[in-house]
Amino acid sequence: YSLFTAWTFFFLYLEGFGSICIKANAQSCGECIQVSETCGWCNFLSVGESKSARCDDLESLKKRKCPDNKIENPRGSIKVAQNKPVTNRKKDVAEKLKPEQITQIQPQKLTLTLRSGEPQTFDLKFKRAEDYPIDLYYLMDLSFSMEDDLEKVKNLGTDLMREMKEITSDFRIGFGSFVEKTVMPYISTTPARLLNPCTGNQNCTSPFSYKNVLKLTDNGDEFNRLVSQQQISGNLDSPEGGFDAIMQVAVCEEQIGWRNVTRLLVFSTDAGFHFAGDGKLGGIVLPNDGKCHLENNVYTMSHYYDYPSIAHLVQKLSEHNIQTIFAVTEEFQPVYKELKNLIPKSAVGTLSSNSSNVIQLIIDAYNSLSSEVILENGRLPEGVSITYKSICKNGVEGTGENGRKCSNISIGDEVFFKISIESEKCPLHGKSETIKIKPLGFTEEVEIVLNFICDCQCAAQGQPNSEKCHEGNGTFECGSCKCNEGRIGRLCECSKDEVRTEDLDANCRKDNGTDICSNNGDCVCGTCECKKRENPAEIYSGKYCECDNFNCDRSHNKLCGGHGRCECRKCICDANYTGSACDCSLDTSTCLAKNGQICNGRGTCECGSCKCTNPKFQGPTCEICPTCPGVCAEHKDCVQCRAFEAGEKKDTCERDCSYFQLIKVKDRDKLPQPTDQSFPLTHCKERDANDCWFYYTYAIRNDTKEVFVVENLECPAGPDIIPIVAGVVAGIVLIGLALLLIWKLLMIIHDRREFAKFEKEKMNAKWDTGENPIYKSAVTTVVNPKYEGK
């Protein structure tokens, strides 16, 4: 038996198949097929083979010589129960179909048989039918600020009926109004204000919460007549009680007269809204119950129930397939656009100050809503998931949340959806479940019955209390024993009560500890059966399942550093490796420096890398010293004192500078060159205190430090004093002469400018002889006017 088990594990390790199925440790065919769609159950059991070995993927079962007719592998299926084609309806035909005779979604009923992990996919078609009936309910705010709007709405019935005839021949319209809850502080409760809440000479009707004025009808004149009789009312605060009215319109189907057609609710107001929690201001704390409370077409429980929450409204509007159009003034557009984002299949339109554009607003909003189809599904059973893929107009595809919807759909357009439903597990009760999928705002839906494959077909032929199962302690089905309650083991040979006794459990505890089978196995009949891992190569072992081959230390994300094997949670290292994770190499070749020394003589080799003894040295072989002055600067003083008997170490030369061998050469060409040597060599050029240069090389050969130095210093020649002095004197003289010449030139220019200025003034001067101003001549000259000069 042990040899067979060993070969089984070896086979699984080599093949690498069935890890998910084997890990499940399934004890019956039903448990096996619920693990994954890839798992099958073999009815044929080899001698000594465990029950869980029967559950494996199909390829592995075939390789283990399980006959095809002995493999249980049930598959899911799809059956279409009702598949009525979508309606091709024309508005101008004489025969009119009833709403229940129109089909826009196909198919209508399906039955899906689901196996765990195996999705079932089907196609859904949607087509907007032409001339589809429409019910429109106009819900209007009749607070005082809407007085001029009411005048415009009084003729809405016939006008809207005329316009909607272009869209559908079957159109009905209704009307309702709302103001506010009839308690303080929303309205004034003084007797006079209850009769007439308006100030001044305005004649207003008593405040009310919601009133169903006109049930849905196809008589536009009746709409106009009843709306004309309505009066404005009033309240104290700005937000209105419109949510109470919307809730009643949605849930009171019979009183409103809704049909199973397109349902539109037009909500017209010029103010905000109260919602759940605001009722506390009036002492109303009981949550809205979402039920109809209309008596004589008036909401009678506004003083008793709080306003509904937005989520509650969303639920009821969706449940009753009502599409909402918020016709609000521009001031409150932002508020209602945020509300639109929370309510599926809703639209917001800008209402003029006197509602003069309400008809065009309704038509535009309807076209916007009807051009988009959004699928939604009801509550899914536990463990069941659904995914959508849309194939919209012009072949545009969408997935994820976009897979639920298609936009820009015109009348007569067909769009398709691929819907996948998958079950992760079999329900506890194993019974059928029904879910529904429908387009938001439409009454049609697809009904889907879900059946679950929870057991194999061979289980129906099981033999209860079979003698094959240890004295009848189990049912022999699908080739193995399915143990009765309280029995375990391959042949149901053990009792759970016996197995859990202290004596038997003690055999499964290591060193009298508290953990049974080291928490890595089950104690079956006093013997540990170790758990199986998803990876067949990972194995628990040992008498108490205390060992494994995958929990050893790791290095570089490899078990035992890739240089050993894991045995019972300890690494057994390969040769030349040591350490808890076999990450310490005993090879010293990686520590050799360029000079052949280990760690450059400045450290020790540990685990294949150098540990420098002097902290100032770094690098793989301790060759880098960021804070050191360099080889040349380090040995400069010693070379200078030994070669030239000078420098800072002149007095301590023998003591400090005898660590190298000095060799003098005639000139720089005689110094060793790097290409001539097989060991590292450094050329140095340094300057002494007299500004003289000396050249040398420093090298380490066979642990001997050698210094070759040029025996003659290169000192710069002294300067020639006479030319320097002569040049300085000549420069001073020349600079002086240049300055004098410049001064002289400036003076000449200045004098010439002054002389030219003098000459100019002289030329402009006038020299006149003056006369006595009081002198008058005694001679008077008279000219004969007749004299012509002849």
C-alpha positions in Angstrom: 0.0 0.0 0.0 2.8 2.4 0.9 4.7 1.6 -2.3 1.5 2.2 -4.3 0.9 5.6 -2.6 4.5 6.6 -3.2 4.2 5.8 -6.9 0.9 7.7 -7.1 2.5 10.9 -5.7 5.5 10.4 -8.0 3.2 10.2 -11.0 1.3 13.3 -10.0 4.5 15.1 -9.5 5.8 14.2 -12.9 2.5 14.9 -14.7 1.6 18.1 -12.8 -2.1 17.5 -13.4 -5.1 17.6 -11.1 -3.8 19.9 -8.4 -7.1 21.7 -7.8 -9.1 18.5 -7.9 -6.8 16.5 -5.6 -6.4 19.3 -3.1 -10.2 19.3 -2.5 -9.8 15.8 -1.0 -13.3 14.9 -2.2 -15.0 11.9 -0.6 -17.8 11.5 -3.1 -18.7 12.1 -6.7 -21.0 15.0 -5.7 -18.2 16.7 -3.8 -15.8 16.2 -6.7 -17.9 17.8 -9.5 -18.5 20.9 -7.3 -14.8 21.6 -7.0 -14.3 22.7 -10.6 -15.7 22.1 -14.0 -12.4 20.4 -14.9 -12.8 17.7 -12.2 -14.1 14.3 -13.0 -14.8 11.2 -10.9 -13.6 7.7 -11.7 -16.0 4.9 -10.7 -13.1 2.4 -10.9 -11.0 2.2 -7.8 -7.6 0.5 -7.8 -6.7 -1.7 -4.8 -5.3 0.4 -2.0 -6.1 3.7 -3.6 -7.8 6.4 -1.5 -11.2 7.8 -2.3 -9.9 11.3 -2.9 -7.6 9.9 -5.7 -10.8 9.3 -7.7 -11.3 13.0 -8.2 -9.0 14.5 -10.8 -9.1 16.2 -14.1 -10.1 14.2 -17.1 -6.7 13.9 -18.7 -5.1 12.6 -15.5 -7.9 10.1 -15.0 -7.4 8.7 -18.6 -3.6 8.5 -18.1 -4.3 6.5 -14.9 -6.2 4.0 -17.1 -9.7 4.9 -15.9 -12.1 3.7 -18.6 -14.2 6.4 -20.3 -17.4 4.7 -19.3 -16.3 4.9 -15.7 -15.7 8.7 -15.6 -18.5 10.9 -14.3 -18.3 14.4 -15.7 -21.8 16.0 -15.9 -22.1 19.2 -17.9 -24.4 22.2 -17.7 -27.0 23.0 -20.4 -29.4 25.7 -21.7 -33.0 25.1 -22.7 -35.2 27.8 -24.2 -38.8 27.4 -22.9 -40.4 30.4 -24.6 -38.9 32.2 -27.6 -41.6 34.4 -29.1 -40.1 36.7 -31.9 -40.0 40.4 -31.3 -42.9 42.4 -32.8 -42.7 44.2 -36.1 -45.5 46.7 -35.5 -46.5 49.6 -37.7 -48.3 52.7 -36.5 -50.4 53.2 -39.6 -51.9 49.7 -39.8 -55.6 49.4 -39.1 -55.3 46.5 -36.6 -53.9 47.7 -33.3 -52.2 45.2 -30.9 -52.9 45.2 -27.2 -49.9 46.0 -25.0 -49.6 42.4 -23.8 -49.4 41.3 -27.5 -46.3 43.4 -28.2 -42.9 41.7 -27.7 -39.7 43.7 -27.5 -37.3 41.2 -25.8 -36.4 37.6 -26.9 -36.3 34.9 -25.6 -38.8 35.2 -22.7 -38.1 32.0 -20.7 -35.1 29.8 -20.3 -33.9 26.9 -18.1 -30.2 26.8 -17.2 -28.6 23.8 -15.7 -25.5 24.9 -13.9 -22.4 23.0 -12.7 -20.0 24.8 -10.3 -17.4 26.8 -12.2 -19.0 26.3 -15.6 -20.7 29.4 -17.0 -23.7 29.1 -19.3 -24.0 31.9 -22.0 -27.1 32.8 -24.0 -28.1 35.6 -26.4 -30.8 38.2 -25.7 -32.3 40.4 -28.3 -34.1 43.7 -27.8 -36.0 45.7 -30.3 -37.9 49.0 -29.8 -41.4 48.4 -31.1 -43.0 51.1 -33.2 -46.2 52.8 -31.9 -45.7 51.4 -28.4 -48.3 52.6 -25.9 -47.4 55.3 -23.4 -48.9 56.3 -20.0 -47.8 59.8 -18.8 -48.7 61.1 -15.4 -48.1 64.8 -14.8 -47.3 65.5 -11.1 -47.2 69.3 -10.4 -46.1 71.4 -7.5 -49.0 73.7 -6.6 -47.2 75.9 -4.1 -47.8 79.6 -4.5 -44.6 80.2 -6.6 -46.1 77.9 -9.4 -49.2 80.1 -10.0 -48.2 81.2 -13.5 -47.1 77.7 -14.3 -50.6 76.4 -13.6 -52.1 78.7 -16.2 -49.9 77.2 -18.9 -50.6 73.6 -17.8 -54.4 74.1 -18.0 -54.2 73.5 -21.8 -51.5 70.9 -21.6 -53.8 67.9 -22.1 -55.0 68.5 -25.7 -51.7 70.0 -26.8 -49.6 67.1 -25.5 -52.0 64.6 -26.9 -51.7 66.2 -30.3 -47.9 66.2 -30.1 -47.6 62.6 -28.7 -49.7 61.3 -31.6 -46.6 61.7 -33.7 -44.9 59.1 -31.4 -47.7 56.7 -30.5 -51.4 56.3 -31.3 -52.1 54.9 -27.8 -51.4 57.6 -25.3 -53.0 58.4 -22.0 -52.4 61.2 -19.6 -53.1 61.8 -15.9 -52.6 64.7 -13.4 -51.7 65.0 -9.8 -50.6 67.8 -7.5 -48.7 68.2 -4.2 -47.7 70.8 -1.8 -46.4 69.7 1.7 -47.1 67.8 4.8 -50.0 69.4 6.7 -48.1 69.8 10.0 -45.9 72.5 11.5 -43.3 73.7 10.7 -44.0 73.0 7.0 -47.3 74.9 6.9 -49.1 77.4 9.2 -51.7 75.6 11.3 -53.7 78.6 12.4 -57.3 78.2 11.4 -57.2 81.1 9.0 -54.0 79.9 7.3 -55.4 76.4 7.0 -58.3 77.8 5.0 -56.2 80.2 3.0 -52.4 79.9 3.3 -51.7 82.8 1.0 -51.3 86.4 2.1 -52.9 89.5 0.9 -56.0 89.2 -1.4 -54.9 85.9 -2.9 -57.5 83.2 -2.8 -55.7 79.9 -2.3 -56.9 76.4 -1.5 -56.1 74.6 1.8 -52.7 73.0 1.9 -52.4 69.2 1.1 -49.7 66.6 0.7 -50.7 64.9 -2.5 -53.9 64.7 -4.6 -54.6 62.5 -7.5 -56.7 64.9 -9.6 -57.1 62.8 -12.8 -56.6 59.1 -13.4 -54.8 58.2 -16.6 -57.1 58.8 -19.5 -57.0 59.3 -23.3 -59.4 62.3 -23.0 -57.3 65.4 -23.3 -60.3 67.7 -22.9 -61.1 66.1 -19.5 -57.5 66.8 -18.5 -57.9 70.4 -19.4 -61.2 70.7 -17.6 -60.0 69.2 -14.3 -56.7 71.0 -14.3 -58.5 74.3 -14.9 -60.4 73.8 -11.7 -57.2 73.5 -9.6 -56.1 76.3 -7.3 -52.7 77.3 -6.0 -51.9 76.6 -2.3 -49.0 77.6 -0.1 -46.6 76.5 2.6 -43.9 78.0 4.8 -40.5 76.4 3.8 -38.9 76.3 0.4 -38.4 72.5 -0.1 -41.6 70.7 -1.0 -43.0 67.3 -0.2 -42.7 65.9 -3.7 -41.2 62.6 -2.6 -44.4 61.7 -0.7 -46.3 62.3 -4.0 -43.8 60.3 -6.1 -44.1 57.3 -3.8 -47.9 57.3 -3.9 -47.9 57.7 -7.7 -45.5 54.7 -8.0 -47.3 52.2 -5.6 -51.0 53.2 -6.2 -51.2 51.4 -9.6 -54.9 50.9 -9.5 -55.8 54.4 -8.4 -53.5 56.0 -11.0 -54.5 53.6 -13.7 -51.1 52.4 -14.8 -51.0 49.8 -17.7 -48.1 47.4 -18.5 -46.7 49.9 -21.1 -44.2 52.6 -21.1 -44.8 54.6 -17.9 -43.6 58.2 -17.7 -43.8 60.4 -14.6 -43.3 64.1 -15.2 -42.3 65.9 -11.9 -42.7 69.6 -12.3 -41.5 72.0 -9.6 -39.5 75.2 -8.9 -38.1 74.2 -5.5 -36.1 71.5 -3.8 -37.4 68.4 -1.9 -37.6 67.0 1.6 -36.3 63.4 2.1 -36.1 60.8 4.8 -35.2 62.3 8.2 -36.7 65.7 7.5 -39.9 64.5 9.0 -38.4 64.8 12.5 -38.9 68.6 12.2 -42.6 67.9 12.4 -42.4 65.1 15.0 -42.7 62.4 12.4 -40.2 59.6 12.9 -41.9 56.5 11.5 -40.2 55.5 8.2 -42.2 55.5 5.0 -43.8 52.1 4.5 -43.9 52.3 0.7 -47.6 51.4 0.5 -50.6 53.1 -1.1 -52.6 55.3 1.3 -55.0 57.2 -1.0 -58.5 57.8 0.2 -60.8 59.7 -2.1 -57.6 60.3 -4.2 -55.9 62.2 -1.3 -52.8 61.0 0.6 -54.0 60.7 4.1 -50.8 59.5 6.0 -48.5 62.4 5.4 -48.7 63.3 9.1 -47.9 59.7 10.1 -45.1 58.5 7.8 -41.8 60.3 7.2 -40.7 61.3 3.7 -39.3 58.3 1.7 -35.5 58.0 1.2 -33.9 58.3 -2.3 -33.0 54.6 -2.2 -36.6 53.7 -1.3 -37.9 55.7 -4.3 -35.3 54.1 -6.6 -36.5 50.6 -5.5 -40.2 51.4 -6.0 -39.8 53.3 -9.3 -37.7 50.4 -10.7 -40.1 47.8 -9.3 -43.1 49.5 -11.1 -41.1 50.3 -14.3 -41.6 54.1 -14.0 -39.3 56.5 -15.9 -39.1 59.9 -14.2 -38.7 63.2 -16.0 -37.7 66.1 -13.7 -39.0 69.3 -15.2 -37.4 71.9 -12.9 -36.3 75.6 -13.2 -32.8 76.5 -14.0 -32.0 77.4 -10.4 -32.5 73.8 -9.2 -30.9 72.1 -12.2 -27.7 71.0 -10.2 -29.7 69.5 -7.4 -32.0 67.4 -9.7 -29.1 66.4 -11.9 -27.4 64.8 -8.9 -30.7 63.1 -8.1 -30.9 61.8 -11.7 -27.5 60.1 -11.2 -29.1 58.1 -8.4 -32.3 57.2 -10.1 -31.9 54.9 -13.2 -33.8 55.7 -16.3 -34.6 59.3 -15.3 -34.0 62.6 -17.1 -33.8 66.3 -16.2 -35.2 69.2 -18.3 -35.0 72.9 -17.8 -38.5 74.3 -17.1 -39.2 77.9 -18.1 -40.4 80.3 -15.5 -44.0 79.9 -16.5 -43.8 76.2 -17.9 -44.4 77.4 -21.5 -41.9 74.9 -22.8 -43.2 71.8 -20.9 -44.4 69.9 -24.0 -41.1 70.1 -25.8 -39.3 69.3 -22.6 -41.4 66.1 -22.2 -40.9 65.0 -25.8 -37.1 65.6 -25.6 -36.9 63.7 -22.3 -39.0 60.8 -23.6 -36.8 60.5 -26.7 -33.7 60.5 -24.5 -35.0 57.8 -22.2 -36.4 55.6 -24.9 -33.2 55.6 -26.9 -31.3 53.8 -24.1 -31.9 50.3 -22.9 -30.4 49.2 -19.6 -30.7 45.6 -18.4 -31.1 44.8 -14.7 -31.5 41.5 -12.9 -33.3 40.6 -9.7 -31.6 39.2 -6.6 -29.2 36.4 -7.4 -28.9 33.2 -5.3 -25.8 32.9 -3.1 -22.8 31.9 -5.1 -24.3 32.8 -8.5 -22.8 35.6 -10.6 -23.9 37.2 -13.9 -21.9 39.1 -16.5 -23.1 41.1 -19.5 -21.7 41.9 -23.0 -23.6 44.3 -25.2 -23.5 44.4 -29.0 -25.2 47.7 -29.8 -25.9 49.7 -32.9 -23.2 49.7 -35.6 -21.5 46.7 -33.9 -20.4 48.8 -30.8 -19.5 46.4 -28.0 -19.5 47.0 -24.3 -18.3 45.0 -21.3 -18.5 45.3 -17.5 -21.1 47.8 -16.5 -21.3 49.1 -20.1 -22.2 45.6 -21.1 -25.6 46.1 -19.5 -26.7 49.0 -21.8 -27.0 50.3 -25.3 -27.6 54.0 -26.3 -28.8 55.9 -29.3 -31.4 53.2 -30.2 -34.0 54.3 -32.7 -37.4 52.7 -33.2 -37.0 49.4 -35.0 -33.3 49.0 -34.1 -32.2 45.6 -32.8 -29.5 45.3 -30.1 -28.1 42.1 -28.6 -26.7 41.0 -25.3 -24.5 38.0 -24.4 -25.3 37.0 -20.8 -23.2 34.6 -18.8 -24.4 33.0 -15.6 -22.1 31.0 -13.4 -22.5 29.2 -10.1 -19.5 29.0 -7.7 -21.1 26.3 -5.5 -24.2 24.3 -5.1 -26.9 25.8 -2.9 -27.4 24.2 0.5 -30.9 23.1 -0.3 -30.0 22.2 -3.9 -33.4 23.4 -5.2 -34.2 25.4 -8.4 -34.0 29.2 -8.3 -35.7 31.7 -10.6 -34.2 35.0 -11.5 -35.5 37.7 -13.9 -33.8 40.1 -16.3 -35.6 43.1 -17.7 -34.8 46.4 -19.4 -35.3 49.3 -17.0 -38.5 51.2 -17.7 -40.1 48.3 -19.6 -42.6 45.8 -18.3 -41.2 42.9 -20.3 -38.7 40.5 -18.7 -36.8 37.3 -19.2 -37.5 34.6 -16.7 -34.6 32.2 -16.0 -35.0 29.0 -14.0 -31.6 27.8 -12.5 -31.1 24.1 -11.8 -27.9 23.1 -10.1 -25.9 19.9 -10.6 -25.2 18.9 -7.1 -24.6 15.2 -7.6 -23.6 12.6 -10.2 -26.1 10.5 -12.1 -24.5 7.3 -10.7 -25.5 8.5 -7.2 -29.1 7.6 -8.0 -28.0 3.9 -8.3 -26.3 3.8 -4.9 -26.8 0.9 -2.5 -27.7 2.1 1.0 -26.1 0.3 4.0 -24.0 -1.8 1.6 -21.9 -4.6 2.9 -19.0 -3.2 0.9 -18.9 -0.4 3.4 -17.8 -2.1 6.6 -20.8 -3.8 7.9 -23.3 -1.5 6.1 -22.0 1.8 7.5 -22.3 3.6 4.2 -23.9 3.9 0.8 -21.9 2.3 -2.0 -22.3 4.8 -4.9 -20.2 5.7 -7.9 -17.7 3.0 -7.0 -16.9 4.1 -3.4 -18.4 4.3 0.0 -20.3 7.4 1.0 -20.2 7.1 4.8 -23.3 7.4 7.0 -23.4 10.2 9.5 -20.8 9.7 12.2 -18.6 7.3 10.1 -15.3 8.0 8.3 -12.6 6.1 6.6 -12.1 4.6 3.1 -14.6 1.9 3.9 -16.4 3.8 6.7 -14.5 1.6 9.1 -14.1 4.2 11.8 -16.6 6.0 14.0 -16.1 9.8 14.6 -16.9 9.3 18.2 -14.1 6.7 18.5 -11.7 8.8 16.5 -12.2 11.8 18.7 -11.6 9.9 22.0 -8.5 11.1 24.0 -6.7 7.7 23.6 -6.9 7.8 19.8 -6.2 11.5 19.5 -3.1 11.1 21.7 -1.6 8.9 19.0 -1.9 11.9 16.6 -0.2 14.5 19.0 3.5 14.9 18.9 5.3 15.0 22.3 1.9 15.2 24.1 1.2 18.6 22.5 -2.2 20.2 21.8 -2.0 20.2 18.0 -3.5 17.1 16.3 -1.3 16.1 13.3 0.6 19.4 13.7 -2.5 21.1 12.2 -1.4 19.7 8.8 -3.6 16.6 8.7 -6.6 14.7 10.1 -6.5 12.1 12.8 -8.3 9.1 11.3 -8.6 6.1 13.5 -5.6 7.1 15.5 -3.3 7.7 12.5 -2.4 11.0 10.9 -3.5 11.4 7.3 -1.6 14.5 6.0 -3.3 17.1 3.9 -2.6 17.5 0.3 -1.3 20.7 -1.2 -2.4 22.4 -4.5 1.1 21.8 -5.8 1.7 18.1 -5.9 5.4 18.6 -5.4 4.8 20.2 -2.0 4.2 17.3 0.5 3.5 17.1 4.2 5.2 14.1 5.8 6.2 12.5 9.1 4.2 10.4 11.6 2.6 13.6 12.9 2.7 15.5 9.5 5.3 17.7 11.2 7.6 17.8 8.2 7.3 19.3 4.8 9.5 20.1 1.9 8.5 23.7 1.2 8.8 25.7 4.5 12.6 26.0 4.6 14.5 29.3 4.6 14.7 31.1 1.2 17.3 33.3 -0.4 16.8 35.4 -3.5 13.2 34.0 -3.5 14.5 30.5 -4.0 14.0 27.6 -1.6 17.3 26.9 0.2 18.9 29.5 -2.1 18.7 27.1 -5.0 21.8 25.3 -3.6 20.2 22.6 -1.5 17.0 20.6 -0.8 14.4 21.0 1.9 13.9 18.1 4.3 11.6 18.4 7.2 11.8 22.2 7.2 15.6 22.3 7.2 17.9 22.9 4.3 20.4 20.2 3.3 23.1 22.2 1.4 25.1 21.2 -1.6 28.9 21.1 -1.4 30.7 24.4 -0.9 27.5 26.0 0.6 26.4 26.5 4.1 23.9 28.6 6.1 20.3 28.2 7.1 19.2 29.0 3.5 22.4 27.6 1.8 23.2 31.1 0.8 26.7 31.1 2.2 29.3 30.1 -0.4 32.6 28.6 0.8 34.3 29.5 -2.5 37.0 32.3 -2.0 37.6 32.9 -5.7 35.1 35.8 -5.7 37.1 37.5 -3.0 40.4 37.7 -4.9 41.6 41.2 -5.7 43.5 42.2 -8.8 46.7 41.9 -7.0 46.0 38.2 -6.2 45.4 38.8 -2.6 42.2 37.8 -0.7 40.2 41.0 -0.1 43.3 43.1 -1.0 44.8 42.2 2.3 42.3 44.4 4.1 39.6 42.0 5.1 38.3 38.4 5.4 36.2 36.3 2.9 32.8 35.3 4.3 30.1 33.6 2.2 31.9 34.5 -1.0 32.1 38.2 -0.2 34.7 40.4 1.5 34.2 41.8 5.0 36.6 44.7 5.3 38.5 44.9 8.6 39.1 48.6 8.2 35.8 50.5 7.8 37.3 53.1 5.5 37.8 50.5 2.7 34.9 49.3 0.6 34.1 47.4 -2.6 33.8 43.7 -3.5 37.5 43.2 -2.6 38.1 46.1 -0.2 39.9 48.1 -3.0 37.8 51.3 -2.7 38.6 54.0 -0.1 36.5 57.1 -0.6 38.2 59.0 2.2 41.8 58.0 1.4 44.1 60.5 -0.2 45.2 58.2 -3.0 48.2 56.0 -3.6 50.4 58.8 -4.8 49.6 61.2 -2.0 49.8 58.3 0.5 53.4 57.4 -0.3 54.7 60.9 -1.4 56.5 61.8 1.9 58.2 58.4 2.3 59.4 58.4 -1.4 60.7 62.0 -0.9 62.6 61.3 2.3 64.2 58.1 1.0 65.1 59.3 -2.5 66.0 62.9 -1.8 66.4 63.1 2.0 63.8 65.8 2.2 60.1 66.3 3.1 58.0 66.1 6.2 59.3 62.6 7.2 62.9 63.4 6.8 63.6 62.9 10.5 61.5 59.7 10.9 62.3 58.2 7.5 63.9 55.0 8.7 61.2 54.2 11.1 58.1 55.1 9.0 59.3 54.5 5.4 61.1 51.2 5.3 58.0 49.2 4.1 58.9 49.4 0.4 61.9 48.6 -1.8 63.3 51.8 -3.5 64.9 51.6 -7.0 66.3 54.8 -8.7 66.3 55.3 -12.4 68.0 57.9 -14.6 65.0 59.5 -16.3 61.2 59.0 -16.8 61.5 56.7 -19.8 63.2 54.1 -17.5 60.1 53.9 -15.2 58.1 50.6 -15.5 55.1 50.9 -17.8 51.7 49.3 -17.1 51.9 47.2 -20.3 55.1 45.6 -19.2 53.8 44.4 -15.9 51.5 41.6 -14.8 50.6 43.3 -11.6 48.9 46.6 -10.8 51.1 49.7 -11.3 50.5 53.3 -10.4 52.4 56.3 -11.9 52.8 59.3 -9.7 53.9 62.9 -10.1 54.3 65.0 -7.0 55.8 68.5 -6.1 58.1 69.3 -3.1 58.3 72.4 -1.0 60.7 74.0 -3.6 58.2 73.6 -6.4 60.3 70.8 -7.9 58.6 67.8 -9.5 59.6 64.2 -8.9 58.3 61.1 -10.6 57.9 57.6 -9.3 55.8 54.4 -9.7 54.2 52.3 -6.9 53.5 48.6 -7.3 52.9 45.4 -5.3 54.6 42.3 -6.7 54.5 39.0 -4.9 53.6 40.7 -1.6 56.6 43.1 -2.1 56.0 46.8 -2.5 58.3 48.3 -5.1 58.9 52.0 -5.8 60.8 53.2 -8.9 61.8 56.9 -8.7 63.6 59.2 -11.1 66.7 60.3 -9.3 66.7 63.9 -10.6 64.2 66.5 -9.6 62.6 68.8 -12.3 62.9 72.3 -10.9 61.6 75.3 -12.7 64.3 77.9 -13.9 64.4 81.2 -11.9 63.1 84.4 -13.6 65.4 86.9 -15.4 65.2 90.1 -13.2 66.7 92.7 -15.6 64.1 92.3 -18.4 61.3 92.3 -15.9 62.5 95.6 -14.3 63.2 97.2 -17.7 59.8 96.2 -18.9 58.1 97.6 -15.9 59.9 101.0 -16.2 59.2 101.2 -19.9 55.6 100.4 -19.3 55.3 103.2 -16.7 56.9 105.7 -19.0 54.8 104.8 -22.0 51.6 104.9 -20.0 52.6 108.4 -18.7 53.2 109.7 -22.3 50.0 108.2 -23.5 48.1 110.0 -20.7 49.8 113.4 -21.6 49.0 113.0 -25.3 45.4 112.2 -24.4 45.2 115.3 -22.2 46.7 117.5 -24.8 44.3 116.2 -27.5 41.3 116.9 -25.2 42.6 120.5 -24.6 43.0 121.2 -28.3 39.5 120.0 -29.0 38.1 122.1 -26.2 39.8 125.3 -27.4 38.7 124.9 -30.9 35.1 124.4 -29.8 35.3 127.7 -27.7 36.8 129.7 -30.6 34.1 128.4 -33.0 31.5 129.4 -30.5 33.0 133.0 -30.3 33.1 133.4 -34.0 29.5 132.4 -34.3 28.3 134.9 -31.7 30.4 137.6 -33.5 28.7 137.0 -36.8 25.3 137.3 -35.2 25.9 140.6 -33.5 24.1 143.8 -34.9 25.9 147.2 -34.8 23.3 150.2 -35.1 23.7 154.0 -34.6 21.1 155.2 -32.3 19.0 158.5 -32.6 17.4 160.7 -30.0 13.9 159.4 -29.7 12.5 163.0 -29.0 14.2 164.6 -32.0 11.8 165.5 -34.9 13.0 166.9 -38.2 11.6 170.4 -39.2 11.4 169.4 -42.9 8.2 167.9 -44.2 8.1 166.3 -47.7 4.8 166.2 -49.6 4.4 164.3 -52.8 2.0 165.6 -55.4 -0.4 162.8 -56.1 -0.8 163.9 -59.7 2.9 163.7 -60.3 3.6 160.8 -62.7 7.4 161.1 -62.6 7.6 162.9 -66.0 
